[in-house]
C-alpha cells in the first residue's frame, strides 16, 4: 500500500483545502496520475498517485483542511489487488458500523500498521533532518497529532499521525532523511481508536483546553517563543485543534510593544537571576548551509579585498530630482541599487576575469551578467539572482530587485532564483555598516560590498567640502583576478557612480 501525502506547501503556507478528487474510491489509478487538487491562499497544487493500483480509500474529503504530511488517501499497489480493493469500499458502504473494521485487512500489507513517510518537501529539496519527536515509541497517538518536524535547507515540515494507534519510531532525532522514506509507524489502529474516542465523547468540553495548553510546539515555534520570551498560553493558535503555527508565533513576537507598560510592574519584583543565563537552540538547516558554504568559500578561494570610496553627490542629486517622476512613470521607487548594478555590469564587461569562475584547471568566462543581490531575512542571508542585468533599464533593475526581495522575505524563492549568479552585490549600509570585507559567494570570483553613506570633509580642488561618501569593498579570488584587475574594476565602478553620464556616452 502507498499513502497519498499532502506535499510541502511553501514556507509561508501552513495549510490547504481539498478542492476536488478526480477519482473515487475503488477506481484504478496509474502512477503520476492526478488524483486530487489542493487550494492554498496563494496557489493550487495537484497531488498525483504514488503508484499503479487502486484508490482503496479516501481519508480526506473535499472541503477538508489539511497540512503537509497529512494522509489524503491510500493506493493499493498491483493489478491483482484491484478487485478486492474496489469491492471493499462498496461492501463497507451499506453499514456505518462496518467502516471501523474495514482497514484491518490492510494492516499486514503495511507491516503491522500505517507507515509514517517523509513527504515531498519541494522540487529543489532532496533531504531533510529529523527534529524533535514530540512522542516516544510506545506512546498512544491520535490521528493528526503532531509527531515530528522535518527541517530542510529552506522549510520546516510538520509530520502528523496518519491514524489512531501506537507509535513506533524508526529514525531518531538528527537523522538525515529523504522524501518517501519511512521514519516511523503507527500500529494497532483498530484497537486504539475505540478507547481514544471514549474520553472525547464523555468530556467534549475538555478538547479545546487540551489543544490550547497540551499540544506540543513545533521546533520552529519553540525557537520563536524562546527568542522572544513569549508565553505560549497567550498565543491564539490558528492551526488544527488550536495548534500554534509559526505564523501565529511570529505575529505575537512582532506585537509585544503594546504590553510592556502593563507587564513592567509585574516583572519588576522578579529577581534578575530568575531568567535563564543562556539558551541553547539548534541551528536550522538553512543556517547550517550558510555556515558551511561560507567556510568552504574561505577555505577554497584565495580571497583578498581592495577598497575605494565614492562620492555619492551626483547620484543622490539625480534621485532627488527624478524620484517622483520615476515612480509615477514606472511604478517603482528609484533606489541606489539600480545605479550600482549598471556600474557593476559595465565594469564586468571591461574586466571579464571578475565575472568568471574556476572549474578544476579551467577558467569559465561568463558572457552573461546575472547579478546576485544579498537579502537578509529572519532565517538568514539569501542571494537571489537578477538575470541578464545588462539588458535591463534602471526601472527594470529596480522592479526585479524589489520582486526578489519580497519573495525572499516571504520564503517563496525557487531554486532557479537562488543559483547561477556570476557576481554578487551586498549592501551592509542598510544596517549602518561603515566598512566590511565581504566573503565570496562561491564559485563566483567577485563580490562588491556597499556601505553606509556618511557626510565627511573632502578636499575638492584645494578646498575642504562636506560630501556624502561611501566606502566600497571588492573581495575577489586572487587565483583568477590579479590585483591590477581588481583595482581597475573598483575604480571603474567609482567613476561611473560619480559621473553617470560616462555610461550614456560609453566612456
C-alpha positions in Angstrom: 0.0 0.0 0.0 1.1 3.6 -0.7 -0.1 6.6 1.2 -1.1 9.7 -0.7 0.5 12.5 1.3 -0.1 16.3 1.4 3.1 17.8 0.0 5.0 20.8 1.3 3.0 23.9 0.6 5.7 26.6 0.9 7.3 28.2 3.9 4.6 30.8 4.3 1.7 28.4 3.7 0.6 26.3 6.7 -2.5 24.6 5.3 -4.5 23.8 2.3 -8.1 22.9 1.4 -9.1 19.9 -0.7 -10.7 21.3 -3.8 -11.7 18.1 -5.6 -10.9 14.5 -6.1 -10.6 13.4 -9.7 -11.1 9.7 -8.8 -13.3 7.9 -6.3 -12.6 5.0 -4.0 -12.3 1.8 -6.0 -11.1 3.4 -9.2 -8.0 2.0 -10.9 -5.1 4.6 -11.0 -1.7 4.9 -12.6 1.5 6.3 -11.1 1.8 10.1 -11.5 -1.9 10.3 -12.5 -3.6 13.4 -10.9 -5.8 12.4 -8.1 -6.7 15.4 -6.0 -6.3 19.2 -6.3 -5.4 21.3 -3.2 -6.0 25.0 -2.9 -4.0 27.4 -0.7 -4.0 31.1 -0.2 -1.5 31.5 -3.0 -1.6 28.6 -5.4 -3.3 25.4 -6.4 -1.4 22.1 -6.2 -2.0 18.8 -7.9 -1.3 15.6 -6.0 -0.6 12.6 -8.1 -0.8 8.8 -7.5 2.4 7.4 -5.9 2.0 4.1 -7.6 -0.1 1.9 -10.0 -3.0 0.2 -8.4 -6.4 1.1 -6.9 -7.5 4.1 -4.9 -8.5 1.9 -1.9 -9.5 4.7 0.5 -10.1 8.5 0.5 -9.3 9.7 4.0 -9.8 13.5 3.5 -12.9 14.6 1.8 -13.4 17.7 -0.5 -13.5 20.8 1.6 -11.3 19.4 4.4 -8.4 21.5 5.6 -5.1 19.6 5.6 -1.5 20.3 6.5 1.8 19.0 5.0 2.2 15.3 5.7 -1.5 14.6 6.1 -2.5 11.3 4.5 -5.2 12.1 1.9 -5.8 8.5 0.8 -4.3 5.1 0.1 -3.4 3.4 -3.1 -3.3 -0.4 -3.1 -0.5 -1.3 -5.4 -0.6 -4.0 -8.1 -3.3 -5.1 -10.6 -4.1 -8.2 -8.5 -5.3 -6.0 -5.7 -7.8 -4.1 -7.9 -10.8 -6.4 -7.5 -10.7 -6.8 -3.6 -9.8 -3.1 -3.2 -12.7 -1.9 -5.3 -15.1 -4.3 -3.6 -14.1 -3.3 -0.1 -15.5 0.2 -0.2 -18.8 -0.9 -1.7 -19.2 -3.6 1.0 -18.5 -1.1 3.7 -20.9 1.5 2.4 -24.2 0.0 3.5 -23.5 0.0 7.2 -21.7 2.7 9.1 -20.7 0.2 11.8 -18.7 -1.8 9.3 -16.5 1.2 8.5 -14.2 0.8 11.5 -13.1 -2.9 10.9 -12.6 -2.2 7.2 -9.0 -1.0 7.5 -7.9 -4.1 9.4 -7.1 -6.3 6.4 -4.8 -3.6 5.1 -2.6 -3.7 8.3 -0.4 -6.7 7.3 0.3 -5.0 4.0 1.6 -2.0 5.9 3.9 -4.2 8.0 1.6 -4.2 11.0 0.5 -0.6 10.9 0.4 2.6 8.9 3.8 3.9 7.8 4.8 7.5 8.6 6.7 8.6 5.5 8.7 11.7 4.7 6.5 13.9 2.4 7.7 15.7 -0.7 9.5 18.8 0.6 9.7 20.8 -2.6 11.2 20.2 -6.0 14.6 21.6 -5.0 14.8 19.9 -1.6 16.4 16.4 -1.7 16.8 15.7 2.0 16.0 16.9 5.5 16.9 16.3 9.1 14.5 14.9 11.8 13.9 17.5 14.5 12.4 16.7 17.9 10.0 13.8 18.2 7.1 15.0 20.4 6.1 11.5 21.2 8.2 8.4 22.0 7.9 4.8 20.9 5.1 3.0 22.6 3.0 6.2 23.1 -0.7 6.2 22.1 -1.4 8.8 19.4 -4.4 10.1 17.7 -4.8 10.9 14.0 -3.5 14.4 13.2 -1.4 14.6 16.4 1.9 16.4 15.7 4.6 13.8 15.9 7.8 15.4 14.5 9.2 18.2 12.3 11.5 17.7 9.4 13.9 20.6 8.8 15.3 21.3 5.4 17.6 24.0 4.0 14.6 26.1 3.1 11.4 25.0 5.0 10.3 23.1 8.1 7.6 20.4 7.5 5.4 19.2 10.3 4.5 15.5 10.3 1.3 14.4 11.9 0.0 10.9 12.8 -1.8 9.3 9.9 -4.1 7.3 12.2 -5.0 6.4 15.8 -2.7 3.8 17.4 0.6 3.2 19.0 3.8 5.0 17.7 6.9 3.1 16.7 9.9 5.4 15.8 12.2 4.1 13.1 14.5 7.1 12.5 15.9 9.0 15.5 16.3 12.8 16.0 19.0 14.3 13.9 18.9 11.6 11.2 19.0 12.7 7.5 16.0 11.5 5.6 14.7 11.7 2.0 11.2 12.1 0.6 9.2 8.8 0.8 11.5 7.3 3.5 9.7 5.6 6.4 10.6 7.3 9.7 8.0 5.6 11.9 4.9 3.5 12.1 1.5 3.7 13.8 0.3 0.2 14.7 -2.8 -1.2 16.4 -5.1 1.3 14.7 -8.2 -0.9 15.1 -7.8 -1.3 18.9 -6.5 2.1 19.7 -9.3 4.0 18.1 -12.1 2.9 20.4 -10.5 3.8 23.8 -9.2 7.0 22.4 -12.7 8.1 21.3 -14.3 7.4 24.6 -12.8 10.3 26.7 -13.6 12.7 23.8 -17.2 11.6 23.8 -17.6 11.9 27.6 -15.8 15.2 28.0 -16.1 17.2 24.8 -15.6 20.4 26.7 -12.0 19.5 27.5 -10.9 19.2 23.9 -10.3 22.9 23.3 -8.5 23.4 26.7 -6.2 20.4 25.8 -5.5 21.9 22.4 -4.6 25.3 23.9 -2.2 24.1 26.6 -1.2 20.5 25.9 -0.5 20.3 22.2 3.3 20.3 21.8 5.0 23.2 19.9 7.0 22.5 16.8 10.7 23.3 17.0 10.4 26.4 14.8 7.6 27.7 17.1 9.7 26.8 20.2 12.6 28.9 18.8 10.5 31.9 18.2 8.9 31.6 21.7 12.2 31.2 23.4 14.0 34.0 21.5 11.2 36.5 22.2 10.3 35.4 25.7 6.7 34.7 24.7 4.1 32.8 26.8 2.6 30.1 24.5 -0.7 30.1 26.5 -1.2 33.8 25.5 -0.8 33.0 21.8 -4.0 32.3 19.8 -3.3 29.2 17.6 -4.8 29.2 14.1 -3.9 25.6 13.3 -5.9 22.4 13.6 -7.3 22.0 17.2 -5.8 25.3 18.1 -2.2 24.4 17.3 0.2 27.3 17.4 1.7 27.7 13.9 4.9 29.6 13.0 2.9 32.5 11.7 1.0 32.8 15.0 4.2 33.0 16.9 5.8 35.5 14.5 2.7 37.7 14.8 2.9 37.6 18.6 6.6 38.4 18.5 6.0 41.4 16.2 3.5 43.0 18.6 4.9 42.9 22.1 5.2 46.7 22.2 1.6 47.0 23.2 2.1 45.2 26.5 5.4 46.4 28.0 3.8 49.1 30.1 1.3 46.7 31.6 3.9 44.0 32.0 6.6 46.2 33.7 5.0 46.4 37.1 4.6 42.6 37.3 8.1 41.9 36.0 9.8 44.4 38.3 9.7 42.3 41.6 11.1 39.3 39.9 14.8 38.6 40.7 17.3 39.2 37.9 18.6 35.7 38.2 15.2 34.2 37.6 15.7 34.2 33.8 18.0 31.6 32.3 21.5 32.8 31.8 21.8 31.1 28.4 19.5 29.4 25.9 20.7 26.6 23.6 18.9 26.5 20.2 19.7 24.0 17.4 20.8 25.7 14.2 18.3 25.5 11.4 19.4 23.6 8.3 19.4 27.0 6.4 21.8 28.4 8.9 23.9 25.3 8.8 24.0 25.6 5.0 25.0 29.2 5.1 27.8 28.5 7.6 29.1 25.5 5.6 29.1 27.4 2.3 30.8 30.5 3.7 33.6 28.4 5.3 34.0 26.4 2.1 34.4 29.7 0.2 37.1 30.8 2.6 39.0 27.5 2.5 38.9 27.2 -1.3 39.4 30.7 -2.8 42.5 32.9 -2.3 40.3 35.8 -1.0 41.6 39.4 -0.9 39.7 42.7 -0.5 40.5 46.0 -2.0 38.8 49.3 -1.0 37.9 52.6 -2.5 35.4 55.4 -1.8 32.8 57.0 -3.9 31.3 60.5 -3.8 27.5 60.0 -3.9 26.7 63.6 -4.6 25.7 63.2 -8.2 23.7 60.0 -7.8 21.8 61.5 -4.8 21.0 64.6 -6.7 19.6 62.6 -9.6 17.5 60.6 -7.2 16.2 63.7 -5.6 15.4 65.4 -8.9 13.7 62.5 -10.6 12.4 60.2 -7.9 8.7 61.3 -8.1 8.6 61.3 -11.9 10.3 58.0 -12.0 7.9 56.3 -9.5 4.9 57.8 -11.3 6.2 56.6 -14.7 7.4 53.1 -13.7 5.5 52.3 -10.5 8.7 51.6 -8.5 11.0 53.8 -6.4 14.3 54.8 -7.7 17.0 53.4 -5.4 20.8 53.2 -5.3 20.9 49.5 -6.3 20.0 50.2 -10.0 22.9 52.7 -10.3 25.3 50.3 -8.7 24.1 47.3 -10.8 24.6 49.3 -14.0 28.0 50.4 -12.9 29.0 46.8 -12.0 27.8 45.4 -15.3 29.8 48.0 -17.2 32.9 47.2 -15.1 32.4 43.4 -15.6 32.3 43.9 -19.3 35.6 45.7 -19.2 37.3 43.3 -16.7 35.9 39.9 -17.6 38.0 38.0 -15.1 35.8 39.3 -12.2 32.8 37.7 -14.0 34.5 34.4 -14.4 34.9 31.2 -12.3 37.4 28.4 -11.9 36.4 24.8 -12.7 39.2 22.5 -11.9 42.1 23.6 -14.2 39.8 25.7 -16.4 38.6 29.2 -16.3 35.0 29.8 -17.4 34.4 33.3 -18.7 30.7 34.3 -18.5 29.3 36.3 -21.4 26.1 37.0 -19.4 25.6 39.1 -16.3 23.4 37.5 -13.7 23.8 39.6 -10.6 23.2 38.2 -7.1 21.7 40.6 -4.6 22.2 39.6 -0.9 18.9 39.9 1.1 18.7 39.5 4.8 15.7 37.5 6.1 14.6 36.4 9.5 16.0 32.9 8.8 19.3 34.1 7.4 21.1 35.6 4.3 19.9 34.5 0.9 21.2 35.7 -2.5 18.6 35.7 -5.3 19.8 36.4 -8.8 18.7 39.2 -11.1 19.0 37.6 -14.6 20.6 39.4 -17.6 21.1 42.6 -15.8 22.9 44.1 -18.8 19.6 44.1 -20.8 17.6 45.9 -18.1 16.8 49.6 -17.7 17.1 51.3 -14.3 13.3 50.7 -13.9 13.7 47.0 -14.8 16.5 46.5 -12.3 14.5 48.2 -9.5 11.4 46.1 -10.3 13.4 42.9 -10.5 15.3 43.5 -7.2 12.1 44.5 -5.4 10.3 41.3 -6.6 13.3 39.2 -5.5 13.3 40.9 -2.1 9.6 40.2 -1.5 10.0 36.6 -2.5 13.0 36.2 -0.1 11.2 37.6 2.9 8.0 35.6 2.1 10.0 32.4 1.7 8.8 32.0 -1.9 12.1 31.9 -3.7 12.7 29.0 -6.1 15.9 27.1 -6.6 16.3 28.7 -10.1 16.2 32.1 -8.4 19.0 31.2 -6.0 21.6 29.7 -8.3 23.7 30.6 -11.4 24.8 34.2 -10.4 28.0 35.5 -11.9 28.7 38.3 -9.4 27.2 39.5 -6.2 26.4 42.8 -4.6 25.8 43.1 -0.8 24.6 46.3 0.9 25.7 46.4 4.6 24.9 50.1 4.5 21.2 49.4 5.1 22.2 48.2 8.6 24.7 51.0 9.2 27.9 49.3 8.3 30.8 51.7 7.6 33.2 49.2 6.1 33.5 45.4 5.7 35.3 42.6 3.9 32.5 40.5 2.3 33.1 36.8 1.7 32.9 35.4 -1.8 29.7 33.7 -2.9 31.4 30.6 -4.4 32.0 29.8 -7.2 32.0 33.4 -8.1 35.2 35.4 -8.3 34.0 38.8 -7.0 31.6 40.4 -4.6 31.0 44.2 -4.1 30.3 45.5 -0.7 28.3 48.7 -0.4 28.2 50.6 2.9 26.7 53.5 4.8 26.7 57.0 3.2 28.4 59.4 5.7 28.9 63.1 5.4 32.7 63.7 5.5 35.0 66.6 4.8 36.8 66.1 1.5 39.5 68.1 -0.4 37.9 69.3 -3.6 40.1 71.4 -5.9 42.1 72.7 -3.0 39.0 73.4 -0.8 37.5 71.4 2.0 33.9 70.5 1.3 31.4 68.2 3.0 30.4 65.4 0.7 28.2 62.2 1.1 30.8 59.5 0.9 30.5 55.7 0.7 33.3 53.1 1.2 33.3 50.4 -1.4 34.9 47.0 -0.9 35.6 44.4 -3.6 36.5 40.9 -2.4 38.0 38.8 -5.2 39.6 35.4 -5.8 43.3 36.1 -6.3 43.7 32.8 -8.1 41.9 34.3 -11.2 41.8 38.0 -10.6 45.0 40.0 -10.4 45.4 43.0 -8.1 45.6 45.3 -11.1 42.3 44.0 -12.5 40.6 44.2 -9.1 41.7 47.8 -8.5 40.8 48.8 -12.1 37.3 47.2 -11.7 36.6 49.2 -8.4 37.9 52.4 -9.9 35.6 51.9 -12.9 32.6 51.4 -10.6 33.6 54.6 -8.7 33.9 56.6 -11.9 30.5 55.5 -13.3 28.8 56.4 -10.0 30.4 59.8 -9.6 29.8 60.7 -13.2 26.8 58.6 -14.5 26.9 60.5 -17.8 30.0 58.4 -18.7 27.8 55.4 -19.1 25.5 57.2 -21.5 28.4 58.3 -23.6 30.1 54.9 -23.3 33.3 56.4 -21.8 
